[in-house]
């Protein structure tokens, strides 16, 4: 469809993706986080939910049962449409939106999309410019294709939990949805790239973003080690990251993260703690590479001296000679962090039904097309009538 023939869009002002329309059939964390980025960047994101709504609506404390904090933090700048895609009426309503869509993104199993008759072949015949993107657990060419996945499973499968085991002796999960968030970023990159490709060629395409392969690439980028070569030149794993004494380090009044990395930093640190000449005296510390190979010893050396001073004293000293340093924030501390306050990282808005909402703004600055927050997370089905207009199938949607 010609861009000029499209109906006026609510997000037509501002943002590098203004004028792009996204049909968002994703749920939980990974897909919604990715499509929220597109919305922050100006896209008109239409969140298509089943009558029960995205399951993340119901997680955490809330004023209303279906407006929990996980949902609120990943679904701003979207409009909510409720459709039962298993019904012929719901399917037809979705198909009515396809001609004017630029992107359709989903994270149910591809087999389910095919059964519903909303696969790429069907939709591209309606709109050849459509970018059709599936966020899947495993790539379609492998034996695990079609298996359900969650962040925990991907942390285990991709080696993240195994890295904890290598350091601490037992596998664990990182206490953040790291796989959902990382793969969501890859998903956003893929869609932005496909939009650029379409602007050059005029053609849409089908994209598959597999979680397992994406996280495997993400993890081994740091830990390929000697396996980068054939034959192998040593074990896999970046020793500094796998060191048990990497920190953060206990100080007189708390914990501190610091990276004494360069030769000049080590000389300055040793001078301060009354051990000048340590690098010359101990060949294991003589160069950056040797300190990396002996990361456990290097961390133990730092840990010996950190308890002698307060966080503030160490931060003042380290910054005076450009040693990278940071205090250890709790998640509550982030709201009071002086830097985040100065840059206005956290904002408050009045939600029509949920009252005052705190959120973290989009962090990246654009000089000419800034990201913005134009809508707070929608109530279930809030925009069904608005989006579908006079399409008869809207009457089958649960509002």
N, C-alpha and C positions, 0 to 999 in steps of 0.2 A: 504494500500500500504506500502511496506517496505520502511523505511526511506532512505535507501541507494539508492533506485531506483528513488528517486525524482530528478527532474531537479535541477541544481545548482541554488541557490536563491541569490538574490542581498543582502539580509540581513543576510547572513550566518556567519558573523563575529560579535561577541560581543552581550551582552545582555542575560539575563536569558531565554528569549523566542526565541532566535535565532533558526531558523529551523521550527518555527510554522507558518503556513499559515492561514490567516483569510480572509474570504469573508465577506465584510462589506456592508450590505444593509441598513444601518441606515442613517438618515438625521437629521437636525436641531442641537441640542446641546448634549443631553444625550448620545445617541449612539456614535456619532463621538468623543466626549470627552473620552469615555471609550475605543474605538478602538485606539485612538491616544496613550493612555497609553500603550496598547499592542504593538503598533509600537515603542514607545520610548524604551520599554523593549526588543526589538529585533525582534518582529514578522514581517513577510511580510504581510502587510495589503493591500488587493485589494479592493478599494472602488468602488462599482458598483452603478452607477448613471443612472437615466433616461435621455433622451435627453435634458431635461430642466435643469438638474443638481440639486444639493442640494440647497434648498431655502436660506440657510445661505450664499451662495456665493454672494447674491445680497443685503446684509444688511451692511450699513455703508459706510464711504468714501473709495474710491478705485481708483487705476490707471486704472483698467479695470473693467467693470461692474460686471463680475462674479468672482471677486477675492477680496471680502470684508474682513475686519479684523476678524469678527467672524468666518468666514470659515478658514482663514489663521491660526488662533490660535487653531483650533481643528482638523486639518487634515494633519499635517505634518507626515512624515514617512508612507505615503500611496501612492499607485498607483491608478490612476483613469481610470476606464473602463466604457464606456457608452454603455448601453444595454436597448432596449425597451423590458422589460420582459412580456409585454402584447402580443408581437408578438411571433410566434412559433420559428423564427430564434433567437430572443434574449433569449428565454427560453432555447433553445438547447445550445446556447453559454455558458450560466451560468452552465448548467448541465455538460458541458465539463470540467469545473473547479472543480467540486465536488470531483472526485476521488483523487485529490492531495491536498484537503483542510483538515485542522484540525478543523476549526471552521467556522460556518456560523452564523452571528448575524444580526437580523433585528428588526425594530421598526414600521413597518406597522401593520395593524390589522391582526391577525392570519387567519381570514376568507378570507382576500385578498390573503394571501400566499397559502391557500388551493385552491382558485379559479385559481391561476396561475400555480398550479401543482408543487409547490416547497415547499411542506410541509415536515415534518420530516419523515413520512412513505415512501414517494417517495425517498428522498435523502439518507436516511439510507440504503435503498435497494441497492443504488449505492456504498455507502461508510459507512459500519457499524461502523467505528471508528469516524465518524463525530460527533462533538459537535454542536448541533443545538439550538440556543438560541434566544428566543423572548423577547424583552423589550416591555411590554404592559402597558396599563393604569391601568387596574383592572384585578385581577386574574380570570382565566377561570371558577372557581367554583362559582363565585358570580353573582348577578343579573346585575351588571354594566359591565360585561365582554363585550368587543368589543366597548365600548364607547371611543371616541377620548379624549385625554387629552393634556394639555400643562402645563408648569411650574406654571403659575398663578392659574390654576384650582387646581393643587395639593397643592399649598400653602394654598389655601382656604379649601380644603377638609381635609387635614391632620392636621389642627389645628394651623398652623403657623400664618395665618392671625388672627385667634381667640386669639392667645397669644398677638399679638399687641393690639388687642381690650381690653384685660384684663389689659394691662399696660397703654395704652394711651387713651382708650375710643372709639376708632374706628378701625376697621380691616384694615390692610394694607398689602402690599407685601414687602418682603425683596428686596432691589434693586440689587439683584444678582440672577442668575438662580439656586437657591440653591437646588431645587428638581431635576433638570436635573443633576447637578454636583454630588449630594449625590447618587442618584440612579445609575449614571454612575460608581461610585466607587464600589457599590455593584455588578454591572454587571461585572466589571473587576475581582472582587474577585470570583464571581461564575465561570467565565470562567477559571481562573487560577486553581481553585479547581477541576473543571471537567477535565482539562488537567492532573492534578496529578492523579486523579482517573483512567483516561484512561491509564496512564503509569503503573499503578499497575494491572489493570484488562484487559486492551486491548480493552475495550468497550467504544464506544461513548454513548451519551445520549441526551435527550431533556431537555432544561432548560427554565423556565418561570420566568422572573424578573418583577413583577408588581410594578408600581410606587406607587399606593395608599397604599398598604400593607407595602411596604418598608418605606415610609415616616411616616406612622402611627407608626411603630415600632421605628423609629428614634426619633420621637417627644416624645412619651410616656416614652421612656427610662429615660428622665430627669424629666418628670412631672407626673409619675404614683402616687406619693405621697401616701395618705392613701388608694387609690384604689388598691394598691398592695396586700391588705389583704381582706379576707372575714370573717366576715363582715368588712366593711370599717372602718379604724381607723382615718379618717379625709378626707379633700378635696384633690382633685388632684392639682398638681402644686407645683413647687419648688419655695418657697417664695423669695429667693435671686434673682433668675432670673426674677421674676415678679415684683420686686420692682421698683417703679417709680423714686427712688433716687439712683439707682444702679450706675449711672454715664454714660458716662465720666463726669468729674467735671471741672467747669471753674476755671482756675488759673489766676494769674496776667496777663499773656500774651498769654493765649490759653486754651486748654482743655487737660485733662490728665486722663488716665485710671490707676487705682491702686486698688489692692485687699488687704485690711488690714483684714486678715483672722484669723491668729493664735493669741492666747493670747499674746505671746511675742511681736507680731507686734502692737497690740492695746496698750499695755503698753508703747512701744517705741514711738508710734505716739502721745499718750496723753502727754507723758513727753515733747516731742518737742514743742507742741503747748501750753504748760503752764497749762496743766490740769491733773497733776499727781493724781493718786488715783480715776480717773473717774470710772474705772471698779468696784472698790470696793464700790464706792458711789452709783452707779446705778445698781441694780441687773439685769436689762434688758440686760446689756452688759457683764455679768459675765462670760459667756462661749460661745464657738463657736456656739453651738446649740441655745442658747438664742439670740445671735446676728442674727442668721439666721431667727428665728421666728419674730424678730423685725427688719427686714432688712430695712424697710422704715426709721426707726429712726437712724439706723446705717449709712445709706447713707446720711441722713440729717446732721448728726454730722460731717462727713467728708467734706461735701459741705460747711459747715460754715467756715472751716479753709483753704481750698485749695486756695481761692483768695488772700491770704496773701503773696504768694511766686510765683516765676516764674516756668515754667516747668523744666528748668535746675536745679533750686535749689531743687525742690521736687525730681527729678530723682536722683540727687546726694545723697540726704539724704536717700531715700527709698532703693537705692541699697547698701548703707553702712550698713544697717541692714537687708538686704535680703527681703524687702517688694517687691512683684512683681509689676512692674510699666512699663508703655509704653506711649509714646506720641500718639496723634491722627493723623494718617497720612491721607491725602487726597490720592486719587488714583494716582495723579501726583507725590506726595511725594515718592511713592514707588521706582521710578527710581533713586532717590537721597538718599535713605536710606543707611546709612553707612554700616550696616551689610549686606544688600543685595548686595551692591557693593563689599564688601570684599569677599563674597562667589561666586561672578560671577553669580548671579541669572538671570540677563538679558543679552542676547547675541544678536549679530547682524549677519545676513547672507545675502548674495547677492542672491536674487531670480532671476531665469532666465528671468522672464517677469515683475516682480513687483518691482524690485530695492532692496534697502536696507530694510530689514525686522527686526523689534524688536520682540523678543519673550522671554517668561520665560522658562528656561530649566526645565527638569524633576528634581524634588527637592530631590529625595532619592538617597543616596550613596550606591553602592555595591562595596565591596572590590575586587571581582573577576570577576563580569560580569556586568559592568556598563551600564546604559542606555545611549543612544546616539541619536543624530539627524542626520540621514543619508539622508533624503530627506525633502525639504520644500513642503508645500501644493501644490498638482498638479493642473495644468489647466484641464479643463473639457475634459475628454476623452484622456488625454495625453498619457496614456499607453495602450490604447485599442489594438493596433497592437502588442505591446511588449508582453502583457499577453496572448492574444488569439492565437498569432502565425498564424498557417495555418488553424485554425478552420474556415470553410466557413461562419459561422454565423457572423463573425466579419464584413463582408461586409454590414450587415444591421445596424451596430452601427453607431450612429452619432459621428463623431470625431470633 
